[in-house]
Structure formats: structure tokens, C-alpha cells
Amino acid sequence: MTNPNLCSQCEGPTEAPHAAMCNRCADVWLHGAAGSIEVAEAAQSATRITLEWASDVTPERIEWLWRDRLPLHDLAVLAGEPGLGKSTTTTELAARITRGELEGALHGKPHTVLIATAEDHFASVVWGRLVAAVADMDRVANVKVADGDLLTIPGDVNELARVCRQLRDEGRPAALIVVDPISAYLGGVDSHKDAAVRGALAPLAALAQAEQVCVLTVAHLNKSSAGKLLDRISGSGAFGAAPRSVLAFARDPDDEDGEQGNRRVIVHAKSNHGRYAPTLAGHIDAPTVEEVGSTVSRLVIDGETDVSPEDLGSNAAADESSGEDVQEALCDALASGERLAREVKKQVSAECHVSTKTIERRATKMEAAGVLLRRREGQPPKMFWTLAQQRQASSDTAVSTERVSTARPQHSRATEGKEKAVSDTHAELSLLVRQRPGETYEDWSDRIDAASTPRVRRVA
């Protein structure tokens, strides 16, 4: 009769009464190495960990498909709110790659682009955009699955790698694989769990490294203006953490047409490979493509701008102040004269705990009432705001100063004109700028004086 307190493998004592095996043999058995004590000891001495010394490593240069923005041999993401033109951006990049005109390591060397798109019809929408962007159509391929189902990540990654090797053997190597949007191809992966998303994206990163391509996943940004830009990527935080480079595609905060405008910016929101690339400003054009019988969208890049990730959101989660508070803060912010609109919105947002969209709406109302003026300047264009009274007072003062310099006997009349301009501005601002709680009348009046006194432009 078998002793219930002895291990059935090594016949040694078990740690628990009536246990079939001791803990050591049970551990070996669970790992598929059941047998004698010698087998158990050999299995325990085996290890999966090895050390690679830095002195033995051959360094590899970082190469860029799109200089400082999209790394070759790595995973990247393009994130933006729905409907702004993310897919239009990927087709513009694809077209430039097929012509060998994208600034980077492959400039002057046309390459193939693979596009997996789940939201846009390839034969009409994507095809038309590629034509508008002047792509080499023999170097762009729609990634399809034989059974008609969607590509799955990570299930079909090995097949993608096989296709890349086949293209390389045929003499038309791929440089970019677009997955648009990544959330549509994850199959049963829970897109809100970090471990699950990282597990799905890791094979894509390995594919990029092994096949020397850039894998560009497209992701959505939620419409919240609160918090950091990377935190706005829908789903798990791994969508922003796993890629080595993150580009954000958003409305240009300097676009005077607001949400109806066509101006866009491409902001470098994350880089694991050194410096951040300058922000690019552009606009969405709508050329007609006869073959599809419709207009299509095309991104036209206009040049660099100084928009930063911080300019695309607000630290405030809700609009907690009234419109009058925002208007007063705007008047205070513009008291010293004309300023860049984006800087004003950032300042007022921090002071009043409101979103930039709320500030933009209040500025629009002030403009309609003749209180605020907008001016666009530069290329890419930048928006400047100023108070209408200040611009008029500044103009009157400049004229008065010019008269003083050419006809001194009219000095008293010029001074009267200046004083009248300041007085009129003071009276109009007093209707806009309210006296603050606890603020004396004298302090309130002094604050209005500071806002209404124009900066004199001296004329020689």
C-alpha cells in the first residue's frame, strides 16, 4: 500500500498530508518535466535569462522615414479627433513615400506603402485621395484578407511580415504600413486594458524592426480639452505609451473660423528618439477627382508654426465662470495692446477655469459687438487680438503725435485729441470691466486707466 505521506516521484516526504508529490516534484511536473529527482534538479537549474553585455553590442543608427517624426523600424501613432483629416494625412505621406519625396532616410528612393483601412472605402475615398496627392498608384496596396474578414492584430502579423519579405524579393520594398484605425483590427483584445493592448502591439513593433518598415497606427482623440494630450487617446494608455513616436493631428488654435475652419496642425506629442520635431501647419483642400465624380480631401502643408501640445487643450475640465468673467479677463489680458490670440486664450483659460472653446465663443460675441478686433498675419498665418477702443485710440494718438512733430503751434489741440481718445476708451471699458469684490473704486478706476491708455507710436 502506498504511503500517503511520501512523494510518488522521489519517494521523499510530502509537505502536506496525503499530497501526491512534494512541492519540488509538483513544480517540475507542472512544467512538463515529470520524472526522477535528477530530472527535477536539472529542470530547476535551467534558466531562460541570459545577459548581453553593452560592450558586446553592435550599435544601430536610428533612421527616420519622416525626419524626426516617424522612425523607420519602429511603431508610431497618428492621433486626432474624428473627422479632422487623419486619414487624409496618411494618404499624403503615402504619396510622398511612393515618389521618394518624404524628407528622411529614404528621400530620393521611392518605396511601397501598405494601407489597411476599416473606415474609408478604398476604391473611392482612399483611391481619390491618393490621386489628388499624386501618388504612384503602382506602389500603394490595399491590405485585404482572403476570406473577406478584417485583418486582425496580432493574429495576422506573421502574414504581414511574409508580404513584406515578398515585396522586398520582388524589388519593391515597403517602407510604411498604415493601420487605420488600430482599434478596428484588435479583434477580441480589450482595448481598455494596458496589458492586452501592449500584447497586441508588441508583434507590430517586432514586425517593424525585423522588416525595416514604419508601422503607423491611427488612433482617435476624445473631445475633452482637459489634461495632457496623450491622455486624450481613446482606450488604454498603452496606445500612446507603446509607440516610439506620437503625432497629434488637430485644429489650428489660430484658425479664426474655429470648428468650421480648415486649418490643421501636426504636433509632435511624444518622442523616444531624441528631440521633438517642429509643429507643422497646413490646411485641408478639396480638389475634384473626375474618376470618382466628387471632391476629395487633401492635406496641404504650409510650413512650421510655434503651436505646442499645451496649446491643444486646457487644464480645466469644465467651464466654471460666466461669460462676463471671461469677457473681463479678456479685456485685462489685452490691456497692454495687441497680443497673439493663442497666448491670450491660454492666460484666460488658466484664470477663469474655462476651455479655449468658451473663450473663442466669447471673443466672437465681442467682435460682433465691435469690442474686439482680429488680425491675421504671417505664413503660416497667426491670429492676433486687440480691443477695438485701443486700436482706435492708438490710431488717433499716432495722428496727433504726427501733427505735433510737424506743427508745434497745434500742440494743445493734439493734446486735447489724445485726452479725448483716452477718455472715450475709459468710458467704454468701464461698461465692460466690472469692479471686483473688495476692490476700491480708485483701484478699479486705475485699472481701467491702464487698459485705456494707448501706447504712443512716435512719428519722426
PAKEMAR-110165 format. One record per residue (C-alpha): residue number from 1; x, y, z; residue in three letters. Coordinates in nm, 4 decimals, decimal comma. Example, Ala and Ser with C-alpha at 12.3 -4.5 7.8 and 13.67 -1.06 7.14 Angstrom:
<1 <1,2300 -0,4500 0,7800> Ala> <2 <1,3670 -0,1060 0,7140> Ser> 
# end
This chain:
<1 <0,0000 0,0000 0,0000> Met> <2 <0,1340 0,3386 -0,0963> Thr> <3 <0,2377 0,5640 0,1925> Asn> <4 <0,0077 0,8674 0,1670> Pro> <5 <0,2792 1,0936 0,3121> Asn> <6 <0,5507 1,0073 0,0559> Leu> <7 <0,6047 1,1670 -0,2863> Cys> <8 <0,5090 0,9360 -0,5723> Ser> <9 <0,8068 1,0630 -0,7774> Gln> <10 <1,1058 1,0883 -0,5455> Cys> <11 <0,9543 0,8905 -0,2520> Glu> <12 <1,0568 1,1700 -0,0194> Gly> <13 <0,8226 1,3203 0,2412> Pro> <14 <0,5496 1,5491 0,1203> Thr> <15 <0,4949 1,8914 0,2719> Glu> <16 <0,1224 1,8294 0,3165> Ala> <17 <-0,0535 1,5103 0,4382> Pro> <18 <-0,1994 1,2927 0,1603> His> <19 <-0,0290 1,5057 -0,1108> Ala> <20 <0,0670 1,3034 -0,4199> Ala> <21 <0,4013 1,4827 -0,4719> Met> <22 <0,6356 1,7069 -0,2852> Cys> <23 <0,6431 2,0711 -0,3845> Asn> <24 <0,9619 2,0387 -0,5942> Arg> <25 <0,8382 1,7443 -0,7995> Cys> <26 <0,4951 1,9031 -0,8384> Ala> <27 <0,6585 2,2172 -0,9795> Asp> <28 <0,8617 2,0108 -1,2271> Val> <29 <0,5529 1,8096 -1,3257> Trp> <30 <0,3535 2,1264 -1,3938> Leu> <31 <0,6256 2,2383 -1,6365> His> <32 <0,6141 1,9092 -1,8272> Gly> <33 <0,9347 1,7588 -1,6864> Ala> <34 <0,7994 1,4936 -1,4512> Ala> <35 <1,0473 1,2148 -1,3708> Gly> <36 <1,3232 1,1274 -1,1327> Ser> <37 <1,4875 1,3563 -0,8802> Ile> <38 <1,7764 1,4032 -1,1263> Glu> <39 <1,5302 1,5328 -1,3870> Val> <40 <1,3806 1,7641 -1,1263> Ala> <41 <1,7181 1,9051 -1,0273> Glu> <42 <1,8196 1,9547 -1,3927> Ala> <43 <1,4935 2,1369 -1,4647> Ala> <44 <1,5401 2,3617 -1,1633> Gln> <45 <1,8928 2,4546 -1,2684> Ser> <46 <1,7801 2,5564 -1,6198> Ala> <47 <1,7100 2,9270 -1,6808> Thr> <48 <1,5612 3,1452 -1,9565> Arg> <49 <1,7599 3,4537 -1,8575> Ile> <50 <2,0867 3,5390 -2,0309> Thr> <51 <2,2998 3,8521 -2,0116> Leu> <52 <2,4158 4,0595 -2,3067> Glu> <53 <2,6930 4,2994 -2,2119> Trp> <54 <2,6738 4,6503 -2,3537> Ala> <55 <3,0386 4,6232 -2,4588> Ser> <56 <2,9446 4,3319 -2,6887> Asp> <57 <2,6511 4,5101 -2,8567> Val> <58 <2,6914 4,6469 -3,2110> Thr> <59 <2,5211 4,9908 -3,2080> Pro> <60 <2,2438 5,0591 -3,4599> Glu> <61 <2,1719 5,4039 -3,6027> Arg> <62 <1,8219 5,5490 -3,5651> Ile> <63 <1,6764 5,6080 -3,9103> Glu> <64 <1,3751 5,8222 -3,9925> Trp> <65 <1,1115 5,7578 -4,2553> Leu> <66 <0,9922 6,1148 -4,1904> Trp> <67 <1,2753 6,3069 -4,0282> Arg> <68 <1,2354 6,3438 -3,6505> Asp> <69 <0,8684 6,2374 -3,6746> Arg> <70 <0,8250 5,8786 -3,7988> Leu> <71 <1,1070 5,6335 -3,7160> Pro> <72 <1,1922 5,3513 -3,9524> Leu> <73 <1,1969 5,0028 -3,7982> His> <74 <0,9518 5,1106 -3,5267> Asp> <75 <0,5930 5,1693 -3,4205> Leu> <76 <0,4308 5,5150 -3,4341> Ala> <77 <0,0809 5,6581 -3,3927> Val> <78 <-0,1148 5,9429 -3,5503> Leu> <79 <-0,3946 6,0553 -3,3170> Ala> <80 <-0,6707 6,3093 -3,3707> Gly> <81 <-1,0389 6,3819 -3,3240> Glu> <82 <-1,2755 6,2081 -3,5680> Pro> <83 <-1,3409 6,3827 -3,8974> Gly> <84 <-1,0476 6,6239 -3,8970> Leu> <85 <-0,8351 6,4536 -4,1623> Gly> <86 <-0,6105 6,1890 -4,0073> Lys> <87 <-0,6646 5,9503 -4,2982> Ser> <88 <-0,6074 6,2361 -4,5403> Thr> <89 <-0,2713 6,2876 -4,3724> Thr> <90 <-0,1728 5,9217 -4,4117> Thr> <91 <-0,2506 5,9316 -4,7856> Thr> <92 <-0,0427 6,2484 -4,8254> Glu> <93 <0,2503 6,0765 -4,6538> Leu> <94 <0,1950 5,7640 -4,8637> Ala> <95 <0,2028 5,9657 -5,1860> Ala> <96 <0,5297 6,1322 -5,0931> Arg> <97 <0,6879 5,7986 -4,9998> Ile> <98 <0,5896 5,6443 -5,3369> Thr> <99 <0,7598 5,9385 -5,5112> Arg> <100 <1,0624 5,9306 -5,2817> Gly> <101 <0,9899 6,2879 -5,1715> Glu> <102 <0,9396 6,2479 -4,7966> Leu> <103 <1,2208 6,4120 -4,6023> Glu> <104 <1,4103 6,1318 -4,4313> Gly> <105 <1,6365 5,8322 -4,4852> Ala> <106 <1,4515 5,7200 -4,8000> Leu> <107 <1,4401 6,0587 -4,9724> His> <108 <1,5026 6,0037 -5,3420> Gly> <109 <1,4181 5,6314 -5,3107> Lys> <110 <1,0519 5,5525 -5,3946> Pro> <111 <0,9061 5,2767 -5,1765> His> <112 <0,5827 5,0823 -5,1394> Thr> <113 <0,3082 5,1660 -4,8880> Val> <114 <0,0537 4,9173 -4,7461> Leu> <115 <-0,2768 5,0583 -4,6185> Ile> <116 <-0,5287 4,8700 -4,4031> Ala> <117 <-0,8350 5,0914 -4,3643> Thr> <118 <-1,1573 4,9964 -4,1894> Ala> <119 <-1,3456 5,3273 -4,2065> Glu> <120 <-1,2916 5,4589 -4,5620> Asp> <121 <-1,3873 5,2804 -4,8842> His> <122 <-1,0602 5,2175 -5,0665> Phe> <123 <-1,1876 5,2186 -5,4258> Ala> <124 <-1,3481 5,5610 -5,3950> Ser> <125 <-1,2400 5,7632 -5,0923> Val> <126 <-0,8822 5,6426 -5,0401> Val> <127 <-0,8175 5,5996 -5,4125> Trp> <128 <-0,9394 5,9525 -5,4835> Gly> <129 <-0,7205 6,0992 -5,2088> Arg> <130 <-0,4177 5,9163 -5,3464> Leu> <131 <-0,4839 6,0566 -5,6931> Val> <132 <-0,5215 6,4082 -5,5512> Ala> <133 <-0,1924 6,3649 -5,3656> Ala> <134 <-0,0222 6,2479 -5,6894> Val> <135 <0,0768 5,9062 -5,5556> Ala> <136 <0,2467 5,6394 -5,7665> Asp> <137 <-0,0506 5,4033 -5,7687> Met> <138 <0,1692 5,1029 -5,8508> Asp> <139 <0,3376 5,1462 -5,5129> Arg> <140 <0,0260 5,1607 -5,2909> Val> <141 <-0,1631 4,8454 -5,1892> Ala> <142 <-0,4876 4,7884 -5,0028> Asn> <143 <-0,4330 4,5174 -4,7399> Val> <144 <-0,7143 4,2635 -4,7767> Lys> <145 <-0,7859 3,9253 -4,6173> Val> <146 <-0,8778 3,6336 -4,8426> Ala> <147 <-1,1931 3,5324 -4,6543> Asp> <148 <-1,3296 3,8866 -4,6613> Gly> <149 <-1,2823 3,9455 -4,2916> Asp> <150 <-1,0811 4,2290 -4,1443> Leu> <151 <-0,7121 4,1958 -4,0803> Leu> <152 <-0,6528 4,1011 -3,7160> Thr> <153 <-0,3814 4,2243 -3,4833> Ile> <154 <-0,1805 4,0361 -3,3665> Pro> <155 <-0,3235 3,7303 -3,5473> Gly> <156 <-0,2161 3,8317 -3,8995> Asp> <157 <0,1155 3,9961 -3,8139> Val> <158 <0,3150 3,6973 -3,9409> Asn> <159 <0,1288 3,7195 -4,2729> Glu> <160 <0,2141 4,0890 -4,2962> Leu> <161 <0,5791 4,0025 -4,2389> Ala> <162 <0,5617 3,7435 -4,5191> Arg> <163 <0,4152 4,0043 -4,7560> Val> <164 <0,6943 4,2482 -4,6691> Cys> <165 <0,9591 3,9858 -4,7453> Arg> <166 <0,7872 3,9009 -5,0732> Gln> <167 <0,7803 4,2658 -5,1806> Leu> <168 <1,1465 4,3037 -5,0917> Arg> <169 <1,2334 3,9967 -5,3003> Asp> <170 <1,0375 4,1471 -5,5937> Glu> <171 <1,2440 4,4665 -5,5767> Gly> <172 <0,9705 4,6979 -5,4431> Arg> <173 <1,0243 4,7018 -5,0647> Pro> <174 <0,7646 4,8506 -4,8326> Ala> <175 <0,8524 5,1485 -4,6130> Ala> <176 <0,5191 5,2208 -4,4410> Leu> <177 <0,2291 5,0106 -4,3139> Ile> <178 <-0,0790 5,2126 -4,2141> Val> <179 <-0,3362 5,0554 -3,9792> Val> <180 <-0,6401 5,2876 -3,9741> Asp> <181 <-0,7762 5,2835 -3,7080> Pro> <182 <-0,5877 5,0402 -3,4879> Ile> <183 <-0,8937 4,9824 -3,2648> Ser> <184 <-1,0836 4,8202 -3,5551> Ala> <185 <-0,8239 4,5462 -3,6005> Tyr> <186 <-0,7756 4,4259 -3,2438> Leu> <187 <-1,0432 4,1540 -3,2663> Gly> <188 <-1,1155 4,0200 -2,9184> Gly> <189 <-0,8445 4,2286 -2,7492> Val> <190 <-0,9824 4,4524 -2,4723> Asp> <191 <-0,8762 4,7982 -2,5916> Ser> <192 <-0,9090 4,9424 -2,2395> His> <193 <-0,6602 4,7056 -2,0709> Lys> <194 <-0,2950 4,8053 -2,0862> Asp> <195 <-0,1561 4,4503 -2,0772> Ala> <196 <-0,3869 4,3306 -2,3549> Ala> <197 <-0,3089 4,6297 -2,5815> Val> <198 <0,0663 4,6054 -2,5226> Arg> <199 <0,0491 4,2349 -2,6039> Gly> <200 <-0,1245 4,3142 -2,9334> Ala> <201 <0,1078 4,5998 -3,0319> Leu> <202 <0,4345 4,4225 -2,9421> Ala> <203 <0,4247 4,1941 -3,2513> Pro> <204 <0,3683 4,5020 -3,4720> Leu> <205 <0,6770 4,6651 -3,3225> Ala> <206 <0,8734 4,3432 -3,3804> Ala> <207 <0,7493 4,3361 -3,7415> Leu> <208 <0,8692 4,6938 -3,7959> Ala> <209 <1,2134 4,6084 -3,6585> Gln> <210 <1,2538 4,2820 -3,8487> Ala> <211 <1,1223 4,4036 -4,1855> Glu> <212 <1,2704 4,7565 -4,1670> Gln> <213 <0,9419 4,9427 -4,2062> Val> <214 <0,7476 5,2020 -4,0107> Cys> <215 <0,4131 5,0822 -3,8779> Val> <216 <0,1831 5,3844 -3,8374> Leu> <217 <-0,1313 5,3170 -3,6350> Thr> <218 <-0,4151 5,5689 -3,6402> Val> <219 <-0,5984 5,6406 -3,3143> Ala> <220 <-0,8810 5,8676 -3,2036> His> <221 <-0,8574 6,1535 -2,9555> Leu> <222 <-1,1594 6,2166 -2,7366> Asn> <223 <-1,3024 6,5693 -2,7468> Lys> <224 <-1,2199 6,6537 -2,3880> Ser> <225 <-0,9943 6,9580 -2,3590> Ser> <226 <-0,8784 6,8598 -2,0106> Ala> <227 <-0,5457 6,7064 -1,9213> Gly> <228 <-0,2417 6,6153 -2,1268> Lys> <229 <-0,2686 6,5461 -2,4976> Leu> <230 <-0,1513 6,1835 -2,4687> Leu> <231 <-0,4185 6,1167 -2,2063> Asp> <232 <-0,6861 6,2025 -2,4639> Arg> <233 <-0,6106 5,8985 -2,6835> Ile> <234 <-0,9185 5,6774 -2,6666> Ser> <235 <-0,8874 5,3429 -2,4914> Gly> <236 <-0,5918 5,2163 -2,2938> Ser> <237 <-0,2963 5,4398 -2,2170> Gly> <238 <-0,0818 5,1805 -2,3963> Ala> <239 <-0,1927 5,3238 -2,7320> Phe> <240 <0,0191 5,6274 -2,6507> Gly> <241 <0,2836 5,4579 -2,4375> Ala> <242 <0,3836 5,1658 -2,6614> Ala> <243 <0,4685 5,3594 -2,9839> Pro> <244 <0,8073 5,5309 -3,0006> Arg> <245 <0,6631 5,8436 -3,1646> Ser> <246 <0,3191 6,0046 -3,1348> Val> <247 <0,1897 6,2705 -3,3743> Leu> <248 <-0,1269 6,4625 -3,2909> Ala> <249 <-0,3453 6,5964 -3,5715> Phe> <250 <-0,5727 6,8809 -3,4590> Ala> <251 <-0,7436 7,2055 -3,5491> Arg> <252 <-0,5158 7,5059 -3,5678> Asp> <253 <-0,5865 7,7074 -3,2499> Pro> <254 <-0,5123 8,0245 -3,4515> Asp> <255 <-0,7863 7,9492 -3,7060> Asp> <256 <-1,0324 8,2374 -3,6852> Glu> <257 <-1,3087 8,0158 -3,8263> Asp> <258 <-1,2924 7,7857 -3,5232> Gly> <259 <-1,4568 7,4462 -3,5678> Glu> <260 <-1,5751 7,5437 -3,9170> Gln> <261 <-1,2221 7,6229 -4,0322> Gly> <262 <-0,9986 7,4046 -4,2485> Asn> <263 <-0,6644 7,4858 -4,0879> Arg> <264 <-0,4807 7,1980 -3,9153> Arg> <265 <-0,1602 7,1367 -3,7201> Val> <266 <0,0599 6,8273 -3,6825> Ile> <267 <0,2114 6,8372 -3,3347> Val> <268 <0,4865 6,6028 -3,2149> His> <269 <0,3398 6,4880 -2,8838> Ala> <270 <0,5900 6,2147 -2,7910> Lys> <271 <0,9380 6,1073 -2,8985> Ser> <272 <1,1530 5,8265 -2,7604> Asn> <273 <1,4284 5,9016 -3,0079> His> <274 <1,5538 6,2451 -2,9072> Gly> <275 <1,4300 6,5898 -2,9918> Arg> <276 <1,0768 6,6828 -3,0851> Tyr> <277 <1,0127 6,7927 -3,4422> Ala> <278 <0,8695 7,1414 -3,5059> Pro> <279 <0,4917 7,1664 -3,5368> Thr> <280 <0,3620 7,1845 -3,8935> Leu> <281 <0,0675 7,3977 -4,0020> Ala> <282 <-0,1473 7,3124 -4,3013> Gly> <283 <-0,4958 7,3219 -4,4425> His> <284 <-0,7442 7,0768 -4,5931> Ile> <285 <-0,8035 7,1375 -4,9616> Asp> <286 <-1,0906 6,9870 -5,1642> Ala> <287 <-0,9800 6,9094 -5,5220> Pro> <288 <-1,2126 6,7307 -5,7636> Thr> <289 <-1,1174 6,3835 -5,8881> Val> <290 <-1,3092 6,3073 -6,2068> Glu> <291 <-1,2691 5,9296 -6,1799> Glu> <292 <-1,4698 5,9176 -5,8548> Val> <293 <-1,7016 6,2020 -5,9565> Gly> <294 <-1,6531 6,4022 -5,6398> Ser> <295 <-1,4286 6,6305 -5,4451> Thr> <296 <-1,1839 6,4640 -5,2083> Val> <297 <-0,9788 6,5941 -4,9195> Ser> <298 <-0,6075 6,6628 -4,9427> Arg> <299 <-0,3716 6,7960 -4,6771> Leu> <300 <-0,1536 7,0862 -4,7918> Val> <301 <0,1376 7,1539 -4,5541> Ile> <302 <0,2099 7,5278 -4,5358> Asp> <303 <0,5146 7,5323 -4,3075> Gly> <304 <0,6231 7,5382 -3,9442> Glu> <305 <0,4381 7,7059 -3,6589> Thr> <306 <0,5034 7,7504 -3,2864> Asp> <307 <0,1900 7,5650 -3,1674> Val> <308 <0,2751 7,3210 -2,8857> Ser> <309 <0,0856 7,0252 -2,7310> Pro> <310 <-0,0197 7,2540 -2,4454> Glu> <311 <-0,1991 7,4794 -2,6953> Asp> <312 <-0,4346 7,1992 -2,7978> Leu> <313 <-0,6052 7,1582 -2,4621> Gly> <314 <-0,6922 7,3228 -2,1368> Ser> <315 <-0,6181 7,2462 -1,7734> Asn> <316 <-0,9839 7,2981 -1,6989> Ala> <317 <-1,2327 7,0150 -1,7145> Ala> <318 <-1,5408 7,2373 -1,7154> Ala> <319 <-1,6421 7,5938 -1,7790> Asp> <320 <-1,6918 7,7266 -1,4287> Glu> <321 <-1,7109 8,1010 -1,4933> Ser> <322 <-1,9775 8,3133 -1,6527> Ser> <323 <-1,9391 8,4853 -1,9872> Gly> <324 <-1,8968 8,8205 -1,8117> Glu> <325 <-1,5970 8,6870 -1,6180> Asp> <326 <-1,4368 8,5666 -1,9396> Val> <327 <-1,5027 8,8991 -2,1105> Gln> <328 <-1,3484 9,0918 -1,8241> Glu> <329 <-1,0455 8,8623 -1,8247> Ala> <330 <-1,0079 8,9152 -2,1986> Leu> <331 <-1,0143 9,2910 -2,1517> Cys> <332 <-0,7499 9,2646 -1,8790> Asp> <333 <-0,5325 9,0371 -2,0925> Ala> <334 <-0,5495 9,2814 -2,3839> Leu> <335 <-0,4990 9,5905 -2,1685> Ala> <336 <-0,1389 9,6312 -2,2829> Ser> <337 <-0,2271 9,6135 -2,6513> Gly> <338 <-0,2434 9,3612 -2,9344> Glu> <339 <-0,1387 9,0043 -2,8478> Arg> <340 <-0,1216 8,6616 -3,0072> Leu> <341 <-0,4683 8,5097 -2,9678> Ala> <342 <-0,3359 8,1745 -2,8532> Arg> <343 <-0,1419 8,3336 -2,5673> Glu> <344 <-0,4493 8,5274 -2,4583> Val> <345 <-0,6663 8,2148 -2,4602> Lys> <346 <-0,4112 8,0232 -2,2555> Lys> <347 <-0,3952 8,3020 -1,9951> Gln> <348 <-0,7717 8,3468 -1,9680> Val> <349 <-0,8255 7,9690 -1,9544> Ser> <350 <-0,5964 7,9435 -1,6514> Ala> <351 <-0,7528 8,2439 -1,4784> Glu> <352 <-1,1201 8,1627 -1,5332> Cys> <353 <-1,1033 7,7806 -1,5459> His> <354 <-1,2755 7,7610 -1,8834> Val> <355 <-1,1967 7,5832 -2,2074> Ser> <356 <-1,0441 7,7607 -2,5037> Thr> <357 <-1,3650 7,6953 -2,6973> Lys> <358 <-1,5607 7,9003 -2,4427> Thr> <359 <-1,3095 8,1840 -2,4770> Ile> <360 <-1,3353 8,1665 -2,8546> Glu> <361 <-1,7150 8,1923 -2,8373> Arg> <362 <-1,6969 8,4956 -2,6061> Arg> <363 <-1,4383 8,6598 -2,8343> Ala> <364 <-1,6724 8,6063 -3,1300> Thr> <365 <-1,9533 8,7829 -2,9430> Lys> <366 <-1,7201 9,0681 -2,8503> Met> <367 <-1,6166 9,1005 -3,2143> Glu> <368 <-1,9797 9,1129 -3,3262> Ala> <369 <-2,0390 9,3893 -3,0713> Ala> <370 <-1,7438 9,5873 -3,2048> Gly> <371 <-1,5404 9,5433 -2,8856> Val> <372 <-1,2667 9,3087 -3,0110> Leu> <373 <-1,0756 9,3019 -3,3392> Leu> <374 <-0,8930 9,0119 -3,5008> Arg> <375 <-0,5948 9,0321 -3,7357> Arg> <376 <-0,4243 8,7509 -3,9234> Arg> <377 <-0,0591 8,7795 -4,0197> Glu> <378 <0,2271 8,5645 -4,1445> Gly> <379 <0,2620 8,2340 -4,3264> Gln> <380 <0,1500 8,0054 -4,1745> Pro> <381 <-0,0953 8,2691 -4,0540> Pro> <382 <-0,1153 8,3647 -3,6863> Lys> <383 <-0,4137 8,5288 -3,5222> Met> <384 <-0,3801 8,8457 -3,3146> Phe> <385 <-0,6455 9,0056 -3,0932> Trp> <386 <-0,6804 9,3611 -2,9724> Thr> <387 <-0,9506 9,5776 -2,8163> Leu> <388 <-1,1238 9,7942 -3,0750> Ala> <389 <-1,1020 10,1027 -2,8498> Gln> <390 <-0,7287 10,0606 -2,8155> Gln> <391 <-0,6678 10,0352 -3,1862> Arg> <392 <-0,8764 10,3473 -3,2497> Gln> <393 <-0,7118 10,5355 -2,9630> Ala> <394 <-0,3686 10,4287 -3,0813> Ser> <395 <-0,4518 10,5472 -3,4324> Ser> <396 <-0,5808 10,8842 -3,3053> Asp> <397 <-0,2719 10,9280 -3,0893> Thr> <398 <-0,0403 10,8467 -3,3806> Ala> <399 <-0,2113 11,1105 -3,5943> Val> <400 <-0,1973 11,3659 -3,3120> Ser> <401 <0,1700 11,2929 -3,2475> Thr> <402 <0,2464 11,3343 -3,6177> Glu> <403 <0,0788 11,6748 -3,6185> Arg> <404 <0,2768 11,7803 -3,3135> Val> <405 <0,6042 11,6912 -3,4839> Ser> <406 <0,5221 11,8978 -3,7941> Thr> <407 <0,3312 12,1921 -3,6438> Ala> <408 <0,4171 12,2801 -3,2853> Arg> <409 <0,1577 12,5632 -3,2563> Pro> <410 <-0,1124 12,2914 -3,2684> Gln> <411 <0,0286 12,1187 -2,9592> His> <412 <-0,2656 12,1990 -2,7368> Ser> <413 <-0,5176 12,0728 -2,9940> Arg> <414 <-0,3244 11,7454 -3,0359> Ala> <415 <-0,3150 11,7002 -2,6607> Thr> <416 <-0,6887 11,7565 -2,6430> Glu> <417 <-0,7390 11,4895 -2,9128> Gly> <418 <-0,5278 11,2409 -2,7196> Lys> <419 <-0,7087 11,3122 -2,3946> Glu> <420 <-1,0452 11,2748 -2,5658> Lys> <421 <-0,9437 10,9373 -2,7131> Ala> <422 <-0,8321 10,8144 -2,3719> Val> <423 <-1,1474 10,9483 -2,2096> Ser> <424 <-1,3733 10,7767 -2,4641> Asp> <425 <-1,1867 10,4491 -2,4214> Thr> <426 <-1,2111 10,4786 -2,0409> His> <427 <-1,5849 10,5307 -2,0618> Ala> <428 <-1,6395 10,2322 -2,2919> Glu> <429 <-1,4164 9,9992 -2,0872> Leu> <430 <-1,5963 10,0986 -1,7680> Ser> <431 <-1,9045 9,9286 -1,9120> Leu> <432 <-1,7097 9,6073 -1,9763> Leu> <433 <-1,4716 9,5787 -1,6808> Val> <434 <-1,6605 9,5245 -1,3577> Arg> <435 <-1,5398 9,6299 -1,0158> Gln> <436 <-1,4051 9,3230 -0,8375> Arg> <437 <-1,5226 9,2165 -0,4912> Pro> <438 <-1,3177 9,4023 -0,2291> Gly> <439 <-1,1665 9,6359 -0,4907> Glu> <440 <-1,1874 10,0076 -0,4104> Thr> <441 <-1,3327 10,2487 -0,6613> Tyr> <442 <-0,9916 10,4150 -0,7011> Glu> <443 <-0,8195 10,0822 -0,7777> Asp> <444 <-1,0930 9,9913 -1,0235> Trp> <445 <-1,0602 10,3270 -1,1979> Ser> <446 <-0,6805 10,2948 -1,2101> Asp> <447 <-0,7134 9,9518 -1,3689> Arg> <448 <-0,9387 10,0915 -1,6404> Ile> <449 <-0,6966 10,3818 -1,6912> Asp> <450 <-0,4147 10,1348 -1,7511> Ala> <451 <-0,6235 9,9471 -2,0087> Ala> <452 <-0,7443 10,2598 -2,1887> Ser> <453 <-0,4125 10,4451 -2,2144> Thr> <454 <-0,2805 10,3799 -2,5651> Pro> <455 <0,0770 10,3024 -2,6484> Arg> <456 <0,2047 10,6053 -2,8413> Val> <457 <0,3697 10,5386 -3,1755> Arg> <458 <0,6188 10,8145 -3,2226> Arg> <459 <0,6420 10,9574 -3,5744> Val> <460 <0,9665 11,1292 -3,6697> Ala> 
# end
